[in-house]
């Protein structure tokens, strides 16, 4: 009997070199606050949307691994049932509103972000048809914070109008979040979690926002 060794499978270098290094990533998901007191009653489907442009740097010695860095924007919307927030007060004025009735009341924030990911792909020569994992962080700076209310009835009997209040002084101007993505091909499940406080110290409860959702990306 003749025994022959099977040569190790080598990666297709031409396919690796043809792989695009820059790409767009879209993320949409559920947005929540960890550590929020029971008095903060959120309502409806709270949402988060992220858009990022990234560049992928492949490890030549280990093609299954790569590092990606880029720039993006993140928009978060937290909806409330009866809770209102006066952004002009310090500490923030959280109240259980009974004199006004709202069709919708939300706190919206937006960030300019720099995401960084360490990536692994089972078949790097075919990124569109392989299992992938990405672990990373993103650092963001707060661009805007405001509340928006659609009033259906006020104490004077009026309704059908919208109010908006902008003020970001009571929010932490920097956010640092851990990120995780697991998926196949261009689709993946993702999660993010704030590692630092959402509100400035003393301005509000120590809540840590998180997001769970779906991502679409070329890599």
BAZA-768554 format. One record per residue (C-alpha): x, y, z negated. Coordinates in steps of 0.1 Angstrom, whole numbers, plus 2048, in hexadecimal, padded with zeros to 3 digits. Layout:
% BAZA-768554
XYZ;...
***
This chain:
% BAZA-768554
800800800;80D82280A;80583F7F3;807862801;8058837EE;7E989B7F9;7F98BD7FF;7EB8D87E9;7D18EE7F9;7DE910802;7CB930805;7C593F827;7DB95E827;7CB96C846;7A996C836;7B797B816;7C799782A;7A799E83D;7939A381E;7889C7819;7979D67FA;77E9F37F6;7599EE7EF;73A9FC7DF;7299EE7C0;7059F37B7;6F79EA795;6D39EB788;6C79DE766;6B59E1745;6C39FC72D;6C19F8708;6CEA066E7;6DF9EF6CE;6DC9FA6AA;6BEA116B0;6A8A15692;684A09693;677A2C693;685A316B7;66AA1F6CA;673A1B6EF;658A14708;656A0872C;6739FA740;692A0D738;6AAA0E755;6CFA1375E;6DEA18781;703A1978A;714A207AB;73AA1C7AE;755A1C7C9;772A047C1;7939F97CF;79F9D67CA;7C39CD7C4;7CA9A87C9;7E69977B5;7FD9897D0;80B96E7B9;7E79637AE;7CE96C7CA;7B19607B4;7B797E79E;7B49A37A6;7AF9C5795;7969DF7A1;794A03798;77DA1F7A5;766A3B79E;740A3B799;721A4A78A;709A3B770;6E5A46768;6D2A3974A;6AEA3F741;6A0A3771F;67AA3971C;667A3E6FC;643A376F1;63DA516D6;660A5D6CD;66BA7F6D9;68EA8E6D6;697AB36D2;6B9AB56E1;6BFAD86D4;6C1ACE6B0;6DEAC169C;6D9AA6692;6C2A9D6AE;69DAA26A7;68DA7F6AA;668A816A3;649A6B6A6;633A826BB;60DA816B5;602AA36C2;60DA9D6E6;604A806FC;61DA75717;61AA60736;640A5C736;65CA6971F;680A61725;6A4A6A71C;6BAA6A73A;6E0A6B73B;6F9A6A758;71FA63758;73CA6676F;750A4676A;770A34772;76BA0E772;7879F576F;7839CF774;7989B0772;78A99878B;78B972792;77E9607B0;77D93B7B6;78393F7DC;7939607E2;796959807;76F95A80A;7629747F1;73F974800;73A94F7F7;74B9487D6;74794A7B0;7559697A1;75A97877E;76599C775;76E9A9753;7759CE74D;76F9F073E;762A1174A;769A3473D;750A4F743;74AA7373D;727A81736;71AA96752;6F6A9C747;6DDA9472C;6B9A9E72B;696A94720;679A94739;655A9272E;635A8E743;61AA9D72C;5F7A90730;5E9AA4712;5F6ABF6FB;5E7AD06DC;5D7AEB6F1;5C6AD1707;5DCAD6725;5EDABA738;5FBAAE759;61CAC0757;641AB7752;65AAC5739;680AC073A;69AAC9721;6C0AC7728;6DAAC770D;6F8AB0709;709ABF6EB;6FEAA36D3;70BA876E9;72DA776EA;73DA87709;751A67710;744A43713;759A24712;747A0471C;7519E0721;7449CF741;73F9AB74D;73399E76E;72D979778;71F97079A;72195F7BC;7299717DC;71D9957DC;7049917C0;70B98F79B;6FD994778;70D9AF764;70E9BD741;71C9DC731;71F9E670C;72AA076FD;749A046E8;746A276D9;729A3B6CB;70EA496E2;706A686CC;720A7E6BC;728A76698;70CA83682;6F6A8D69F;6E1A6D6A0;6E0A47698;6FEA326A2;6EFA216C0;704A0F6DA;6F3A0D6FD;6F59EE711;6E99E3734;6E19C1743;6D89BE768;6E19B578B;6FF9C17A0;7059C17C5;7299C47D1;7409BB7ED;7599AC7D5;
***
